[in-house]
Every structure is written in structure tokens, then in C-alpha cells.
Amino acid sequence: MKIILAATACLFALAGCAGTPTLLKPQATTVAASGAYYCWKNKLNDDGSNLVCNWESSPRDACESNAVVSLAKSNVSGTPQSSRHCENGQWLVTVTSRGG
């Protein structure tokens, strides 16, 4: 997952240097490690078989993240639940991954 996030960060950096808006497609996460994942509540998108958001494995990282990551619903226990409040004003939701 960190590789996907690093690649997404590089794409954002390159897009900023180009000076023209670039639409990034969500990066699929084929295998998420088991445990909790957090994302901004207002970025959460139910995309059929995936939950698309700025998923991160820690609340702190999620508060600072602008990544676009898909988690397969088949790897998630239950539905996203309200979680915490970030210092930047964003509310987080959390899901629990069953792992791959």
C-alpha cells in the first residue's frame, strides 16, 4: 500500500509541475493488510465493489493524505463508521480490513 501511496504522491508532484490540472484515477488496492483504515468522511465514495477514499492505516496519516485509494468491500468488515476529528477540520471514518 505504501508503494501505491508513494506513486500517487509522485503523480501529484508531477501534475503540480506541469501547471495543468490532471485527473488521477483511483489506485486499486488488491491486498490490504488486516487492521483499521481511516479516511476523510467527505472523500468517501461507494464505487460498487470498492470504497474509494484517501485510505491510510493511521489517523494521523489520513488527516494529512490526499491519496486516492480503493479498498475492496469484500476485504472490509462492515461499513465505514464515524471515527475522529483532524486538526485540519476534517472528520474521519474507519473500516476494518480482513487482510488478503
N, C-alpha and C positions, 0 to 999 in steps of 0.2 A: 504494500500500500504506500509505503514511503517513496518508492520509486515512481509510482503514479503521481503522487503529490509533487515530487521534485520535478518531474517532466511538465506538469501543469504549471508550476511556478516559472519554469524556463519559458514556456509559451507566453505567459503573461508578460514577462520581461521583454521578450522579442516583439510582442504586439505593441507594447508601450514605445519601443524604439522606432517602430515603423511609422507611428504617427497616424495610422488609420485604424478605425475600430475593426476588431476581428472577433467573429463569433466562434467560441470554442464549444465543441461537442462534449457532453459528459463522458468521462473516462470510466469504463466499466471496471468494477472490482470483481474479479472472478472468484477469488477466495479471500474472505475477510477473517482475520484471526478472531477467536472467540473472545467475548468481553463486550464492554459498553462502547458505543459510538455516539458522538454528540454533533449537533449541527444547529445553525440558526433556524429558528422556527419559521421565519418569513421566507427562507430559501427552500424549504422542504417542498418537493414536488413528487406526487404519486404518479409514476410513469408505467402503469400496468404491472409488470412483474418486478419493477425496481423502485426503490426510494432514492430519488436524486436530491443531493444536498451537498453542503461543504463538510462531509463527514470526517471526523478526526477521533482518535482514540482517547483524547483528554479534553476536558472542558476548556482549559487554557488555550490549547491549540485551536479548538473550534472557534473560540472567541476571536482569534486573530486570522483565521483562514478565509481565503476567497476561492478555494479549490471547488471544482465541480466533480463529484464522485457519485457513482451509482452503487447501491447495496441491493443485492437480490433479495426480494421478500422471502424467498424460500430459505435463506440463511439467517433470517431475523425472527426472534421470538416475540410475538405480539405486535402491537402497533406503537408508533412513536409516542412517548409520554413527555409532558412538560417537565423541565429539569431546573435549570439555573439561569441566572441573570448575569450577563457580561458587564464589565466596566464601560464598554462602548455603547451600552443601552440595548443590545440585542438579547433576546430570550433564546435559550437553548432547549432543544428536545433531545431525548436519548432513546436509543434502541439497544437491545442485547443481541449480539451475533452468536450463532451456534458454532461458528467456525466452519472450516472447509474440510 
